[in-house]
Amino acid sequence: MIELLLEAERSLSMGRLDEAGRLYRLVADADPHDAIALVGLARVAAERADDTGALVYARRALALDPENTAAGRLVERLTDLAAERGSVSPERTTAPADASPSRRRGLFARFRREP
């Protein structure tokens, strides 16, 4: 799968959105818990100015992997951008409470077994 992800990343960096989206989709379909593929799909959607679709994919990635900083930053950026553009309703721009950075436990806290 890593080969597909690398090829998808190359395609995305070259602006070949259809190919990148197809490759990320292949990985996501093979492994629905692959947060990297979901972030890729979010980036493709964002490049296509599909704020709602991008935010949905980014939130799914963050829900699967709360420590995924790329997904977290993408959710924040897309939420802010969508609010500025008015392209997503307010209830859709609020990240789930369990995925917000302030509610997540950091790596150090998990090792210390803090709640």
VOGU-3710 file (C-alpha; in Angstrom, 3 decimals, decimal comma):
1> miellleaer> 0,000/0,000/0,000  2,886/2,367/0,664  3,693/2,356/-3,053  0,175/3,518/-3,867  0,369/6,246/-1,225  3,703/7,462/-2,595  2,362/7,505/-6,149  -0,765/9,334/-4,970  1,406/11,933/-3,232  3,481/12,427/-6,381
11> slsmgrldea> 0,323/12,809/-8,467  -1,113/15,322/-6,027  2,091/17,350/-5,983  1,991/17,487/-9,788  -1,626/18,621/-9,812  -3,018/15,378/-11,215  -6,041/15,391/-8,940  -8,018/12,638/-10,644  -5,110/10,213/-10,457  -4,251/11,166/-6,873
21> grlyrlvada> -7,862/10,779/-5,804  -8,137/7,398/-7,504  -4,971/6,114/-5,809  -5,918/7,416/-2,363  -9,386/5,874/-2,836  -7,814/2,468/-3,677  -5,884/2,550/-0,409  -8,872/3,778/1,612  -11,109/1,096/0,108  -8,544/-1,603/0,901
31> dphdaialvg> -8,073/-0,307/4,455  -10,849/2,006/5,711  -8,733/2,728/8,808  -5,847/4,225/6,830  -5,777/7,805/8,097  -3,030/8,757/5,622  -5,260/7,867/2,667  -8,133/9,845/4,209  -5,907/12,895/4,671  -4,898/12,495/1,024
41> larvaaerad> -8,534/12,408/-0,036  -9,147/15,512/2,067  -6,264/17,295/0,347  -7,598/16,325/-3,095  -11,062/17,602/-2,144  -9,539/20,831/-0,805  -7,658/21,348/-4,077  -10,994/21,026/-5,841  -12,465/23,669/-3,483  -14,796/21,063/-1,972
51> dtgalvyarr> -14,583/22,391/1,599  -17,321/20,126/2,909  -15,866/16,950/1,416  -12,363/17,845/2,541  -13,539/18,519/6,085  -15,425/15,215/6,242  -12,357/13,235/5,151  -10,030/15,149/7,473  -12,347/14,600/10,458  -12,588/10,887/9,681
61> alaldpenta> -8,790/10,684/9,589  -8,521/12,540/12,889  -11,144/10,304/14,499  -9,156/7,236/13,441  -5,827/8,682/14,523  -6,163/11,538/17,040  -2,370/11,969/17,090  -2,226/12,595/13,322  -0,967/16,168/13,259  -1,551/16,539/9,519
71> agrlverltd> -5,214/15,650/9,969  -5,514/17,970/12,972  -3,993/20,917/11,140  -6,123/20,206/8,098  -9,321/20,147/10,170  -8,368/23,471/11,774  -7,468/25,116/8,449  -10,544/23,797/6,666  -12,835/24,791/9,518  -11,456/28,321/9,500
81> laaergsvsp> -11,576/28,550/5,706  -15,109/27,180/5,520  -16,284/29,621/8,184  -14,695/32,532/6,290  -16,250/31,456/3,010  -19,550/30,537/4,590  -19,409/27,337/2,558  -20,168/24,986/5,442  -22,934/25,411/7,973  -21,794/26,203/11,554
91> erttapadas> -22,764/22,796/12,910  -20,571/21,139/10,286  -17,554/23,270/11,182  -17,354/22,146/14,792  -14,882/19,311/15,283  -16,003/16,402/17,432  -15,080/16,995/21,080  -13,029/13,816/21,285  -10,911/14,912/18,312  -10,090/18,416/19,488
101> psrrrglfar> -6,437/18,968/20,406  -7,340/20,272/23,856  -9,211/17,044/24,671  -6,576/14,656/23,346  -4,046/13,096/25,627  -0,502/13,558/24,486  2,035/10,812/24,068  3,781/11,663/27,336  0,519/11,594/29,293  -0,373/8,192/27,845
111> frrep> 2,962/6,753/28,972  2,438/8,197/32,447  -1,061/6,632/32,423  -2,791/9,878/33,258  -6,539/10,108/32,536
//
